[in-house]
Amino acid sequence: MIDRTQSSAPYWSLEGLVLGARLMLPLVPGMIAFAIAVGSTAAGKGLSFIESMLMNVLVYAGASQMVALGVWPEQLTVASIAALALLAGTVNARMLLLGAGLRPWLGPLPAWQTYPTLHLLTDPGWIVAMRYRGEGGSDVSVLLGGALLVFAVWMAATTAGYLLGALVPNPRAFALDLVMPIFFAAMLVPLWRGRRRAIPWVVAGVVALAVSYLVEGWWYVIAGSLAGTIAGGFVHDE
């Protein structure tokens, strides 16, 4: 009998769903804290419960949601909506690279299986799945199992955060605004590939800090992202 775990062809299994959820468990506490902060912020900005839930389901991108909520205008106009879309798109631009990294693995699967799974893709889910893939695994259910667990936790925690929003009108008072940078900094650790590969990280951070002091608003997100991407192109091995 052929051991499917040693095959390069992707496949699905119930065991993979369970394994993916189990591998994701250590990251759940951080996700809960972050999701509560997002839900609380949405309530503080005046979004209705339905609007908050729709944002969590349809956008489902915690970092860009937090950034967008941070600059949420009192009245929505065409210009403000365009600015929010630009910010969200810039923060989520990394998903292009995450999706490209999954292409060699998920490419043989039909679109109706691939794209619903990609909608649930998150940074921690990608890291866990790629680590499993790097160890020789091919069961795509590992990616989906972790993604489903994260989605369930995200919806539950953002709901709790929204309902408790009145009790936490200022998330900064409880340092909840620090959850996002700490969370992403922790996720960088498994991606460490030596000092040379860290150059884009440093460039992005320095440029973002400089722009944040010189320009008001969230332009430092765009500037840091672009600077890091350009620096990464120059230090690429090929």
mmCIF file of the C-alpha atoms, coordinates in Angstrom:
data_MODEL
# 
_entry.id   MODEL 
# 
loop_
_atom_site.group_PDB 
_atom_site.id 
_atom_site.type_symbol 
_atom_site.label_atom_id 
_atom_site.label_alt_id 
_atom_site.label_comp_id 
_atom_site.label_asym_id 
_atom_site.label_entity_id 
_atom_site.label_seq_id 
_atom_site.pdbx_PDB_ins_code 
_atom_site.Cartn_x 
_atom_site.Cartn_y 
_atom_site.Cartn_z 
_atom_site.occupancy 
_atom_site.B_iso_or_equiv 
_atom_site.pdbx_formal_charge 
_atom_site.auth_seq_id 
_atom_site.auth_comp_id 
_atom_site.auth_asym_id 
_atom_site.auth_atom_id 
_atom_site.pdbx_PDB_model_num 
ATOM 1   C CA . MET A 1 1   ? 0.000   0.000  0.000  1.00 0.00 ? 1   MET A CA 1 
ATOM 2   C CA . ILE A 1 2   ? 1.261   3.480  -0.888 1.00 0.00 ? 2   ILE A CA 1 
ATOM 3   C CA . ASP A 1 3   ? 1.796   5.880  1.989  1.00 0.00 ? 3   ASP A CA 1 
ATOM 4   C CA . ARG A 1 4   ? -0.052  8.983  0.836  1.00 0.00 ? 4   ARG A CA 1 
ATOM 5   C CA . THR A 1 5   ? 1.838   11.215 3.264  1.00 0.00 ? 5   THR A CA 1 
ATOM 6   C CA . GLN A 1 6   ? 4.945   10.669 1.146  1.00 0.00 ? 6   GLN A CA 1 
ATOM 7   C CA . SER A 1 7   ? 3.189   11.479 -2.135 1.00 0.00 ? 7   SER A CA 1 
ATOM 8   C CA . SER A 1 8   ? 3.588   14.896 -3.750 1.00 0.00 ? 8   SER A CA 1 
ATOM 9   C CA . ALA A 1 9   ? 0.027   14.849 -5.139 1.00 0.00 ? 9   ALA A CA 1 
ATOM 10  C CA . PRO A 1 10  ? -2.438  16.783 -2.941 1.00 0.00 ? 10  PRO A CA 1 
ATOM 11  C CA . TYR A 1 11  ? -5.337  14.897 -1.406 1.00 0.00 ? 11  TYR A CA 1 
ATOM 12  C CA . TRP A 1 12  ? -8.025  15.273 1.279  1.00 0.00 ? 12  TRP A CA 1 
ATOM 13  C CA . SER A 1 13  ? -8.652  13.274 4.422  1.00 0.00 ? 13  SER A CA 1 
ATOM 14  C CA . LEU A 1 14  ? -10.517 13.502 7.708  1.00 0.00 ? 14  LEU A CA 1 
ATOM 15  C CA . GLU A 1 15  ? -7.283  12.810 9.569  1.00 0.00 ? 15  GLU A CA 1 
ATOM 16  C CA . GLY A 1 16  ? -5.740  15.868 7.933  1.00 0.00 ? 16  GLY A CA 1 
ATOM 17  C CA . LEU A 1 17  ? -8.548  18.095 9.160  1.00 0.00 ? 17  LEU A CA 1 
ATOM 18  C CA . VAL A 1 18  ? -7.948  16.964 12.721 1.00 0.00 ? 18  VAL A CA 1 
ATOM 19  C CA . LEU A 1 19  ? -4.177  17.331 12.371 1.00 0.00 ? 19  LEU A CA 1 
ATOM 20  C CA . GLY A 1 20  ? -4.486  20.850 10.964 1.00 0.00 ? 20  GLY A CA 1 
ATOM 21  C CA . ALA A 1 21  ? -6.708  21.948 13.829 1.00 0.00 ? 21  ALA A CA 1 
ATOM 22  C CA . ARG A 1 22  ? -4.341  20.395 16.362 1.00 0.00 ? 22  ARG A CA 1 
ATOM 23  C CA . LEU A 1 23  ? -1.294  22.101 14.856 1.00 0.00 ? 23  LEU A CA 1 
ATOM 24  C CA . MET A 1 24  ? -3.108  25.425 15.020 1.00 0.00 ? 24  MET A CA 1 
ATOM 25  C CA . LEU A 1 25  ? -4.054  25.201 18.699 1.00 0.00 ? 25  LEU A CA 1 
ATOM 26  C CA . PRO A 1 26  ? -0.900  26.933 20.086 1.00 0.00 ? 26  PRO A CA 1 
ATOM 27  C CA . LEU A 1 27  ? -1.728  30.036 18.035 1.00 0.00 ? 27  LEU A CA 1 
ATOM 28  C CA . VAL A 1 28  ? -5.348  30.284 19.176 1.00 0.00 ? 28  VAL A CA 1 
ATOM 29  C CA . PRO A 1 29  ? -4.764  32.431 22.330 1.00 0.00 ? 29  PRO A CA 1 
ATOM 30  C CA . GLY A 1 30  ? -3.096  35.174 20.294 1.00 0.00 ? 30  GLY A CA 1 
ATOM 31  C CA . MET A 1 31  ? -5.879  35.068 17.730 1.00 0.00 ? 31  MET A CA 1 
ATOM 32  C CA . ILE A 1 32  ? -8.501  35.412 20.463 1.00 0.00 ? 32  ILE A CA 1 
ATOM 33  C CA . ALA A 1 33  ? -6.877  38.508 21.936 1.00 0.00 ? 33  ALA A CA 1 
ATOM 34  C CA . PHE A 1 34  ? -6.510  40.094 18.504 1.00 0.00 ? 34  PHE A CA 1 
ATOM 35  C CA . ALA A 1 35  ? -10.095 39.249 17.511 1.00 0.00 ? 35  ALA A CA 1 
ATOM 36  C CA . ILE A 1 36  ? -11.498 40.719 20.726 1.00 0.00 ? 36  ILE A CA 1 
ATOM 37  C CA . ALA A 1 37  ? -9.628  43.943 19.978 1.00 0.00 ? 37  ALA A CA 1 
ATOM 38  C CA . VAL A 1 38  ? -11.069 44.061 16.443 1.00 0.00 ? 38  VAL A CA 1 
ATOM 39  C CA . GLY A 1 39  ? -14.613 43.428 17.663 1.00 0.00 ? 39  GLY A CA 1 
ATOM 40  C CA . SER A 1 40  ? -14.308 46.021 20.409 1.00 0.00 ? 40  SER A CA 1 
ATOM 41  C CA . THR A 1 41  ? -12.928 48.598 17.977 1.00 0.00 ? 41  THR A CA 1 
ATOM 42  C CA . ALA A 1 42  ? -15.773 47.949 15.530 1.00 0.00 ? 42  ALA A CA 1 
ATOM 43  C CA . ALA A 1 43  ? -18.310 48.591 18.289 1.00 0.00 ? 43  ALA A CA 1 
ATOM 44  C CA . GLY A 1 44  ? -16.498 51.773 19.295 1.00 0.00 ? 44  GLY A CA 1 
ATOM 45  C CA . LYS A 1 45  ? -16.638 53.062 15.717 1.00 0.00 ? 45  LYS A CA 1 
ATOM 46  C CA . GLY A 1 46  ? -20.406 52.714 15.646 1.00 0.00 ? 46  GLY A CA 1 
ATOM 47  C CA . LEU A 1 47  ? -20.756 49.690 13.376 1.00 0.00 ? 47  LEU A CA 1 
ATOM 48  C CA . SER A 1 48  ? -23.899 47.667 13.942 1.00 0.00 ? 48  SER A CA 1 
ATOM 49  C CA . PHE A 1 49  ? -23.604 44.054 15.000 1.00 0.00 ? 49  PHE A CA 1 
ATOM 50  C CA . ILE A 1 50  ? -24.635 42.869 11.512 1.00 0.00 ? 50  ILE A CA 1 
ATOM 51  C CA . GLU A 1 51  ? -22.125 45.203 9.848  1.00 0.00 ? 51  GLU A CA 1 
ATOM 52  C CA . SER A 1 52  ? -19.370 43.936 12.117 1.00 0.00 ? 52  SER A CA 1 
ATOM 53  C CA . MET A 1 53  ? -20.213 40.305 11.405 1.00 0.00 ? 53  MET A CA 1 
ATOM 54  C CA . LEU A 1 54  ? -20.386 40.882 7.650  1.00 0.00 ? 54  LEU A CA 1 
ATOM 55  C CA . MET A 1 55  ? -16.984 42.565 7.745  1.00 0.00 ? 55  MET A CA 1 
ATOM 56  C CA . ASN A 1 56  ? -15.522 39.603 9.613  1.00 0.00 ? 56  ASN A CA 1 
ATOM 57  C CA . VAL A 1 57  ? -16.992 37.099 7.147  1.00 0.00 ? 57  VAL A CA 1 
ATOM 58  C CA . LEU A 1 58  ? -16.498 38.910 3.843  1.00 0.00 ? 58  LEU A CA 1 
ATOM 59  C CA . VAL A 1 59  ? -13.253 40.795 4.494  1.00 0.00 ? 59  VAL A CA 1 
ATOM 60  C CA . TYR A 1 60  ? -11.830 38.327 7.019  1.00 0.00 ? 60  TYR A CA 1 
ATOM 61  C CA . ALA A 1 61  ? -8.464  40.033 7.292  1.00 0.00 ? 61  ALA A CA 1 
ATOM 62  C CA . GLY A 1 62  ? -7.758  41.069 10.843 1.00 0.00 ? 62  GLY A CA 1 
ATOM 63  C CA . ALA A 1 63  ? -4.778  43.323 10.227 1.00 0.00 ? 63  ALA A CA 1 
ATOM 64  C CA . SER A 1 64  ? -6.425  45.342 7.471  1.00 0.00 ? 64  SER A CA 1 
ATOM 65  C CA . GLN A 1 65  ? -9.683  45.469 9.439  1.00 0.00 ? 65  GLN A CA 1 
ATOM 66  C CA . MET A 1 66  ? -7.875  46.965 12.413 1.00 0.00 ? 66  MET A CA 1 
ATOM 67  C CA . VAL A 1 67  ? -6.063  49.470 10.206 1.00 0.00 ? 67  VAL A CA 1 
ATOM 68  C CA . ALA A 1 68  ? -9.282  50.467 8.434  1.00 0.00 ? 68  ALA A CA 1 
ATOM 69  C CA . LEU A 1 69  ? -11.167 50.817 11.719 1.00 0.00 ? 69  LEU A CA 1 
ATOM 70  C CA . GLY A 1 70  ? -8.371  52.980 13.059 1.00 0.00 ? 70  GLY A CA 1 
ATOM 71  C CA . VAL A 1 71  ? -9.057  55.616 10.382 1.00 0.00 ? 71  VAL A CA 1 
ATOM 72  C CA . TRP A 1 72  ? -12.791 54.958 10.004 1.00 0.00 ? 72  TRP A CA 1 
ATOM 73  C CA . PRO A 1 73  ? -14.455 58.268 9.037  1.00 0.00 ? 73  PRO A CA 1 
ATOM 74  C CA . GLU A 1 74  ? -17.576 59.657 10.671 1.00 0.00 ? 74  GLU A CA 1 
ATOM 75  C CA . GLN A 1 75  ? -19.235 59.821 7.255  1.00 0.00 ? 75  GLN A CA 1 
ATOM 76  C CA . LEU A 1 76  ? -18.443 57.510 4.378  1.00 0.00 ? 76  LEU A CA 1 
ATOM 77  C CA . THR A 1 77  ? -17.732 59.204 1.061  1.00 0.00 ? 77  THR A CA 1 
ATOM 78  C CA . VAL A 1 78  ? -16.347 57.950 -2.228 1.00 0.00 ? 78  VAL A CA 1 
ATOM 79  C CA . ALA A 1 79  ? -12.933 59.345 -1.330 1.00 0.00 ? 79  ALA A CA 1 
ATOM 80  C CA . SER A 1 80  ? -12.909 57.810 2.157  1.00 0.00 ? 80  SER A CA 1 
ATOM 81  C CA . ILE A 1 81  ? -14.033 54.418 0.829  1.00 0.00 ? 81  ILE A CA 1 
ATOM 82  C CA . ALA A 1 82  ? -11.250 54.540 -1.788 1.00 0.00 ? 82  ALA A CA 1 
ATOM 83  C CA . ALA A 1 83  ? -8.710  55.378 0.929  1.00 0.00 ? 83  ALA A CA 1 
ATOM 84  C CA . LEU A 1 84  ? -9.928  52.508 3.108  1.00 0.00 ? 84  LEU A CA 1 
ATOM 85  C CA . ALA A 1 85  ? -9.720  50.133 0.148  1.00 0.00 ? 85  ALA A CA 1 
ATOM 86  C CA . LEU A 1 86  ? -6.172  51.286 -0.610 1.00 0.00 ? 86  LEU A CA 1 
ATOM 87  C CA . LEU A 1 87  ? -5.076  50.734 2.975  1.00 0.00 ? 87  LEU A CA 1 
ATOM 88  C CA . ALA A 1 88  ? -6.714  47.314 3.174  1.00 0.00 ? 88  ALA A CA 1 
ATOM 89  C CA . GLY A 1 89  ? -5.241  46.290 -0.171 1.00 0.00 ? 89  GLY A CA 1 
ATOM 90  C CA . THR A 1 90  ? -1.763  47.402 0.859  1.00 0.00 ? 90  THR A CA 1 
ATOM 91  C CA . VAL A 1 91  ? -1.864  45.555 4.176  1.00 0.00 ? 91  VAL A CA 1 
ATOM 92  C CA . ASN A 1 92  ? -3.215  42.450 2.445  1.00 0.00 ? 92  ASN A CA 1 
ATOM 93  C CA . ALA A 1 93  ? -0.735  42.571 -0.448 1.00 0.00 ? 93  ALA A CA 1 
ATOM 94  C CA . ARG A 1 94  ? 1.281   39.931 1.362  1.00 0.00 ? 94  ARG A CA 1 
ATOM 95  C CA . MET A 1 95  ? -1.514  37.481 0.538  1.00 0.00 ? 95  MET A CA 1 
ATOM 96  C CA . LEU A 1 96  ? -0.311  37.537 -3.077 1.00 0.00 ? 96  LEU A CA 1 
ATOM 97  C CA . LEU A 1 97  ? 2.961   36.011 -1.927 1.00 0.00 ? 97  LEU A CA 1 
ATOM 98  C CA . LEU A 1 98  ? 1.273   33.564 0.430  1.00 0.00 ? 98  LEU A CA 1 
ATOM 99  C CA . GLY A 1 99  ? -1.011  32.376 -2.347 1.00 0.00 ? 99  GLY A CA 1 
ATOM 100 C CA . ALA A 1 100 ? 1.896   32.060 -4.767 1.00 0.00 ? 100 ALA A CA 1 
ATOM 101 C CA . GLY A 1 101 ? 3.710   29.933 -2.201 1.00 0.00 ? 101 GLY A CA 1 
ATOM 102 C CA . LEU A 1 102 ? 0.756   27.540 -2.104 1.00 0.00 ? 102 LEU A CA 1 
ATOM 103 C CA . ARG A 1 103 ? 0.494   27.242 -5.883 1.00 0.00 ? 103 ARG A CA 1 
ATOM 104 C CA . PRO A 1 104 ? 2.927   24.306 -6.271 1.00 0.00 ? 104 PRO A CA 1 
ATOM 105 C CA . TRP A 1 105 ? 0.930   22.407 -3.655 1.00 0.00 ? 105 TRP A CA 1 
ATOM 106 C CA . LEU A 1 106 ? -2.676  23.332 -4.498 1.00 0.00 ? 106 LEU A CA 1 
ATOM 107 C CA . GLY A 1 107 ? -2.207  23.808 -8.243 1.00 0.00 ? 107 GLY A CA 1 
ATOM 108 C CA . PRO A 1 108 ? -3.376  20.315 -9.279 1.00 0.00 ? 108 PRO A CA 1 
ATOM 109 C CA . LEU A 1 109 ? -6.682  20.723 -7.426 1.00 0.00 ? 109 LEU A CA 1 
ATOM 110 C CA . PRO A 1 110 ? -9.834  21.979 -9.203 1.00 0.00 ? 110 PRO A CA 1 
ATOM 111 C CA . ALA A 1 111 ? -10.800 25.622 -8.668 1.00 0.00 ? 111 ALA A CA 1 
ATOM 112 C CA . TRP A 1 112 ? -13.942 24.765 -6.694 1.00 0.00 ? 112 TRP A CA 1 
ATOM 113 C CA . GLN A 1 113 ? -11.753 23.159 -4.057 1.00 0.00 ? 113 GLN A CA 1 
ATOM 114 C CA . THR A 1 114 ? -8.912  25.684 -4.079 1.00 0.00 ? 114 THR A CA 1 
ATOM 115 C CA . TYR A 1 115 ? -10.562 29.099 -3.959 1.00 0.00 ? 115 TYR A CA 1 
ATOM 116 C CA . PRO A 1 116 ? -12.965 28.535 -1.030 1.00 0.00 ? 116 PRO A CA 1 
ATOM 117 C CA . THR A 1 117 ? -9.967  27.318 0.961  1.00 0.00 ? 117 THR A CA 1 
ATOM 118 C CA . LEU A 1 118 ? -7.926  30.369 -0.017 1.00 0.00 ? 118 LEU A CA 1 
ATOM 119 C CA . HIS A 1 119 ? -10.655 32.686 1.274  1.00 0.00 ? 119 HIS A CA 1 
ATOM 120 C CA . LEU A 1 120 ? -9.955  31.266 4.739  1.00 0.00 ? 120 LEU A CA 1 
ATOM 121 C CA . LEU A 1 121 ? -6.189  31.672 4.380  1.00 0.00 ? 121 LEU A CA 1 
ATOM 122 C CA . THR A 1 122 ? -4.478  33.493 7.242  1.00 0.00 ? 122 THR A CA 1 
ATOM 123 C CA . ASP A 1 123 ? -0.871  34.196 8.138  1.00 0.00 ? 123 ASP A CA 1 
ATOM 124 C CA . PRO A 1 124 ? -0.665  31.622 10.967 1.00 0.00 ? 124 PRO A CA 1 
ATOM 125 C CA . GLY A 1 125 ? -2.552  29.085 8.861  1.00 0.00 ? 125 GLY A CA 1 
ATOM 126 C CA . TRP A 1 126 ? -0.098  29.546 6.008  1.00 0.00 ? 126 TRP A CA 1 
ATOM 127 C CA . ILE A 1 127 ? 2.915   29.162 8.288  1.00 0.00 ? 127 ILE A CA 1 
ATOM 128 C CA . VAL A 1 128 ? 1.571   25.989 9.893  1.00 0.00 ? 128 VAL A CA 1 
ATOM 129 C CA . ALA A 1 129 ? 0.589   24.478 6.538  1.00 0.00 ? 129 ALA A CA 1 
ATOM 130 C CA . MET A 1 130 ? 3.885   25.332 4.822  1.00 0.00 ? 130 MET A CA 1 
ATOM 131 C CA . ARG A 1 131 ? 5.855   23.883 7.707  1.00 0.00 ? 131 ARG A CA 1 
ATOM 132 C CA . TYR A 1 132 ? 3.849   20.681 7.340  1.00 0.00 ? 132 TYR A CA 1 
ATOM 133 C CA . ARG A 1 133 ? 4.407   20.771 3.571  1.00 0.00 ? 133 ARG A CA 1 
ATOM 134 C CA . GLY A 1 134 ? 8.131   21.340 4.055  1.00 0.00 ? 134 GLY A CA 1 
ATOM 135 C CA . GLU A 1 135 ? 8.283   18.145 6.107  1.00 0.00 ? 135 GLU A CA 1 
ATOM 136 C CA . GLY A 1 136 ? 6.930   16.192 3.146  1.00 0.00 ? 136 GLY A CA 1 
ATOM 137 C CA . GLY A 1 137 ? 3.194   16.249 3.800  1.00 0.00 ? 137 GLY A CA 1 
ATOM 138 C CA . SER A 1 138 ? 0.674   16.611 0.963  1.00 0.00 ? 138 SER A CA 1 
ATOM 139 C CA . ASP A 1 139 ? -2.705  16.394 2.712  1.00 0.00 ? 139 ASP A CA 1 
ATOM 140 C CA . VAL A 1 140 ? -4.468  19.678 1.876  1.00 0.00 ? 140 VAL A CA 1 
ATOM 141 C CA . SER A 1 141 ? -6.930  18.967 4.684  1.00 0.00 ? 141 SER A CA 1 
ATOM 142 C CA . VAL A 1 142 ? -4.218  20.139 7.098  1.00 0.00 ? 142 VAL A CA 1 
ATOM 143 C CA . LEU A 1 143 ? -4.478  23.625 5.600  1.00 0.00 ? 143 LEU A CA 1 
ATOM 144 C CA . LEU A 1 144 ? -8.281  23.554 5.680  1.00 0.00 ? 144 LEU A CA 1 
ATOM 145 C CA . GLY A 1 145 ? -8.503  22.086 9.183  1.00 0.00 ? 145 GLY A CA 1 
ATOM 146 C CA . GLY A 1 146 ? -6.363  24.840 10.649 1.00 0.00 ? 146 GLY A CA 1 
ATOM 147 C CA . ALA A 1 147 ? -8.243  27.459 8.635  1.00 0.00 ? 147 ALA A CA 1 
ATOM 148 C CA . LEU A 1 148 ? -11.639 26.277 9.858  1.00 0.00 ? 148 LEU A CA 1 
ATOM 149 C CA . LEU A 1 149 ? -10.497 26.361 13.476 1.00 0.00 ? 149 LEU A CA 1 
ATOM 150 C CA . VAL A 1 150 ? -9.137  29.898 13.073 1.00 0.00 ? 150 VAL A CA 1 
ATOM 151 C CA . PHE A 1 151 ? -12.341 31.049 11.373 1.00 0.00 ? 151 PHE A CA 1 
ATOM 152 C CA . ALA A 1 152 ? -14.543 29.615 14.132 1.00 0.00 ? 152 ALA A CA 1 
ATOM 153 C CA . VAL A 1 153 ? -12.383 31.176 16.849 1.00 0.00 ? 153 VAL A CA 1 
ATOM 154 C CA . TRP A 1 154 ? -12.251 34.482 14.974 1.00 0.00 ? 154 TRP A CA 1 
ATOM 155 C CA . MET A 1 155 ? -16.028 34.757 14.638 1.00 0.00 ? 155 MET A CA 1 
ATOM 156 C CA . ALA A 1 156 ? -16.632 33.798 18.268 1.00 0.00 ? 156 ALA A CA 1 
ATOM 157 C CA . ALA A 1 157 ? -13.984 36.156 19.643 1.00 0.00 ? 157 ALA A CA 1 
ATOM 158 C CA . THR A 1 158 ? -14.933 39.144 17.463 1.00 0.00 ? 158 THR A CA 1 
ATOM 159 C CA . THR A 1 159 ? -18.536 38.647 18.551 1.00 0.00 ? 159 THR A CA 1 
ATOM 160 C CA . ALA A 1 160 ? -17.462 38.652 22.183 1.00 0.00 ? 160 ALA A CA 1 
ATOM 161 C CA . GLY A 1 161 ? -15.314 41.709 21.569 1.00 0.00 ? 161 GLY A CA 1 
ATOM 162 C CA . TYR A 1 162 ? -18.194 43.555 19.958 1.00 0.00 ? 162 TYR A CA 1 
ATOM 163 C CA . LEU A 1 163 ? -20.601 42.736 22.772 1.00 0.00 ? 163 LEU A CA 1 
ATOM 164 C CA . LEU A 1 164 ? -18.013 43.782 25.348 1.00 0.00 ? 164 LEU A CA 1 
ATOM 165 C CA . GLY A 1 165 ? -17.078 46.895 23.378 1.00 0.00 ? 165 GLY A CA 1 
ATOM 166 C CA . ALA A 1 166 ? -19.093 49.136 25.648 1.00 0.00 ? 166 ALA A CA 1 
ATOM 167 C CA . LEU A 1 167 ? -17.001 47.902 28.581 1.00 0.00 ? 167 LEU A CA 1 
ATOM 168 C CA . VAL A 1 168 ? -13.733 48.547 26.724 1.00 0.00 ? 168 VAL A CA 1 
ATOM 169 C CA . PRO A 1 169 ? -14.286 51.883 24.951 1.00 0.00 ? 169 PRO A CA 1 
ATOM 170 C CA . ASN A 1 170 ? -10.547 52.465 24.647 1.00 0.00 ? 170 ASN A CA 1 
ATOM 171 C CA . PRO A 1 171 ? -8.610  49.280 23.719 1.00 0.00 ? 171 PRO A CA 1 
ATOM 172 C CA . ARG A 1 172 ? -5.318  51.142 24.191 1.00 0.00 ? 172 ARG A CA 1 
ATOM 173 C CA . ALA A 1 173 ? -6.025  51.464 27.895 1.00 0.00 ? 173 ALA A CA 1 
ATOM 174 C CA . PHE A 1 174 ? -5.599  47.681 28.134 1.00 0.00 ? 174 PHE A CA 1 
ATOM 175 C CA . ALA A 1 175 ? -2.755  47.538 25.584 1.00 0.00 ? 175 ALA A CA 1 
ATOM 176 C CA . LEU A 1 176 ? -4.979  45.623 23.148 1.00 0.00 ? 176 LEU A CA 1 
ATOM 177 C CA . ASP A 1 177 ? -3.548  47.746 20.345 1.00 0.00 ? 177 ASP A CA 1 
ATOM 178 C CA . LEU A 1 178 ? -0.211  45.988 20.953 1.00 0.00 ? 178 LEU A CA 1 
ATOM 179 C CA . VAL A 1 179 ? -1.655  42.569 20.141 1.00 0.00 ? 179 VAL A CA 1 
ATOM 180 C CA . MET A 1 180 ? -1.308  43.017 16.374 1.00 0.00 ? 180 MET A CA 1 
ATOM 181 C CA . PRO A 1 181 ? 2.391   44.049 16.230 1.00 0.00 ? 181 PRO A CA 1 
ATOM 182 C CA . ILE A 1 182 ? 3.364   41.431 18.816 1.00 0.00 ? 182 ILE A CA 1 
ATOM 183 C CA . PHE A 1 183 ? 1.419   38.767 16.944 1.00 0.00 ? 183 PHE A CA 1 
ATOM 184 C CA . PHE A 1 184 ? 3.072   39.529 13.612 1.00 0.00 ? 184 PHE A CA 1 
ATOM 185 C CA . ALA A 1 185 ? 6.520   39.841 15.177 1.00 0.00 ? 185 ALA A CA 1 
ATOM 186 C CA . ALA A 1 186 ? 6.114   36.359 16.690 1.00 0.00 ? 186 ALA A CA 1 
ATOM 187 C CA . MET A 1 187 ? 5.086   34.960 13.296 1.00 0.00 ? 187 MET A CA 1 
ATOM 188 C CA . LEU A 1 188 ? 8.320   36.222 11.746 1.00 0.00 ? 188 LEU A CA 1 
ATOM 189 C CA . VAL A 1 189 ? 10.426  33.898 13.888 1.00 0.00 ? 189 VAL A CA 1 
ATOM 190 C CA . PRO A 1 190 ? 9.755   30.693 11.859 1.00 0.00 ? 190 PRO A CA 1 
ATOM 191 C CA . LEU A 1 191 ? 10.501  32.634 8.663  1.00 0.00 ? 191 LEU A CA 1 
ATOM 192 C CA . TRP A 1 192 ? 14.049  33.526 9.705  1.00 0.00 ? 192 TRP A CA 1 
ATOM 193 C CA . ARG A 1 193 ? 16.460  32.557 6.935  1.00 0.00 ? 193 ARG A CA 1 
ATOM 194 C CA . GLY A 1 194 ? 19.626  34.347 8.009  1.00 0.00 ? 194 GLY A CA 1 
ATOM 195 C CA . ARG A 1 195 ? 20.767  37.950 8.333  1.00 0.00 ? 195 ARG A CA 1 
ATOM 196 C CA . ARG A 1 196 ? 20.803  38.645 4.604  1.00 0.00 ? 196 ARG A CA 1 
ATOM 197 C CA . ARG A 1 197 ? 17.141  37.731 4.223  1.00 0.00 ? 197 ARG A CA 1 
ATOM 198 C CA . ALA A 1 198 ? 16.325  40.007 7.181  1.00 0.00 ? 198 ALA A CA 1 
ATOM 199 C CA . ILE A 1 199 ? 17.463  43.108 5.280  1.00 0.00 ? 199 ILE A CA 1 
ATOM 200 C CA . PRO A 1 200 ? 13.976  43.748 3.762  1.00 0.00 ? 200 PRO A CA 1 
ATOM 201 C CA . TRP A 1 201 ? 12.443  43.494 7.230  1.00 0.00 ? 201 TRP A CA 1 
ATOM 202 C CA . VAL A 1 202 ? 14.826  46.127 8.570  1.00 0.00 ? 202 VAL A CA 1 
ATOM 203 C CA . VAL A 1 203 ? 14.334  48.410 5.563  1.00 0.00 ? 203 VAL A CA 1 
ATOM 204 C CA . ALA A 1 204 ? 10.541  48.156 5.825  1.00 0.00 ? 204 ALA A CA 1 
ATOM 205 C CA . GLY A 1 205 ? 10.621  48.882 9.552  1.00 0.00 ? 205 GLY A CA 1 
ATOM 206 C CA . VAL A 1 206 ? 12.966  51.876 9.280  1.00 0.00 ? 206 VAL A CA 1 
ATOM 207 C CA . VAL A 1 207 ? 11.022  53.439 6.408  1.00 0.00 ? 207 VAL A CA 1 
ATOM 208 C CA . ALA A 1 208 ? 7.688   52.862 8.160  1.00 0.00 ? 208 ALA A CA 1 
ATOM 209 C CA . LEU A 1 209 ? 8.951   54.484 11.366 1.00 0.00 ? 209 LEU A CA 1 
ATOM 210 C CA . ALA A 1 210 ? 10.369  57.459 9.480  1.00 0.00 ? 210 ALA A CA 1 
ATOM 211 C CA . VAL A 1 211 ? 7.182   58.054 7.504  1.00 0.00 ? 211 VAL A CA 1 
ATOM 212 C CA . SER A 1 212 ? 5.029   57.673 10.637 1.00 0.00 ? 212 SER A CA 1 
ATOM 213 C CA . TYR A 1 213 ? 6.906   60.598 12.199 1.00 0.00 ? 213 TYR A CA 1 
ATOM 214 C CA . LEU A 1 214 ? 6.891   62.746 9.064  1.00 0.00 ? 214 LEU A CA 1 
ATOM 215 C CA . VAL A 1 215 ? 3.418   62.106 7.629  1.00 0.00 ? 215 VAL A CA 1 
ATOM 216 C CA . GLU A 1 216 ? 0.105   61.875 9.439  1.00 0.00 ? 216 GLU A CA 1 
ATOM 217 C CA . GLY A 1 217 ? -2.203  58.925 8.887  1.00 0.00 ? 217 GLY A CA 1 
ATOM 218 C CA . TRP A 1 218 ? -1.454  55.382 7.802  1.00 0.00 ? 218 TRP A CA 1 
ATOM 219 C CA . TRP A 1 219 ? 0.827   56.186 4.865  1.00 0.00 ? 219 TRP A CA 1 
ATOM 220 C CA . TYR A 1 220 ? 3.700   54.537 6.730  1.00 0.00 ? 220 TYR A CA 1 
ATOM 221 C CA . VAL A 1 221 ? 2.022   51.180 6.058  1.00 0.00 ? 221 VAL A CA 1 
ATOM 222 C CA . ILE A 1 222 ? 2.184   51.738 2.309  1.00 0.00 ? 222 ILE A CA 1 
ATOM 223 C CA . ALA A 1 223 ? 5.693   53.226 2.404  1.00 0.00 ? 223 ALA A CA 1 
ATOM 224 C CA . GLY A 1 224 ? 7.096   50.432 4.567  1.00 0.00 ? 224 GLY A CA 1 
ATOM 225 C CA . SER A 1 225 ? 5.487   47.741 2.425  1.00 0.00 ? 225 SER A CA 1 
ATOM 226 C CA . LEU A 1 226 ? 6.845   49.181 -0.816 1.00 0.00 ? 226 LEU A CA 1 
ATOM 227 C CA . ALA A 1 227 ? 10.326  49.752 0.623  1.00 0.00 ? 227 ALA A CA 1 
ATOM 228 C CA . GLY A 1 228 ? 10.505  46.216 2.007  1.00 0.00 ? 228 GLY A CA 1 
ATOM 229 C CA . THR A 1 229 ? 9.316   44.729 -1.280 1.00 0.00 ? 229 THR A CA 1 
ATOM 230 C CA . ILE A 1 230 ? 11.903  46.649 -3.304 1.00 0.00 ? 230 ILE A CA 1 
ATOM 231 C CA . ALA A 1 231 ? 14.675  45.736 -0.869 1.00 0.00 ? 231 ALA A CA 1 
ATOM 232 C CA . GLY A 1 232 ? 13.600  42.099 -1.012 1.00 0.00 ? 232 GLY A CA 1 
ATOM 233 C CA . GLY A 1 233 ? 13.943  42.115 -4.787 1.00 0.00 ? 233 GLY A CA 1 
ATOM 234 C CA . PHE A 1 234 ? 17.554  43.300 -4.546 1.00 0.00 ? 234 PHE A CA 1 
ATOM 235 C CA . VAL A 1 235 ? 18.638  40.735 -1.944 1.00 0.00 ? 235 VAL A CA 1 
ATOM 236 C CA . HIS A 1 236 ? 16.905  37.749 -3.591 1.00 0.00 ? 236 HIS A CA 1 
ATOM 237 C CA . ASP A 1 237 ? 19.361  34.953 -4.276 1.00 0.00 ? 237 ASP A CA 1 
ATOM 238 C CA . GLU A 1 238 ? 18.368  34.726 -7.930 1.00 0.00 ? 238 GLU A CA 1 
# 
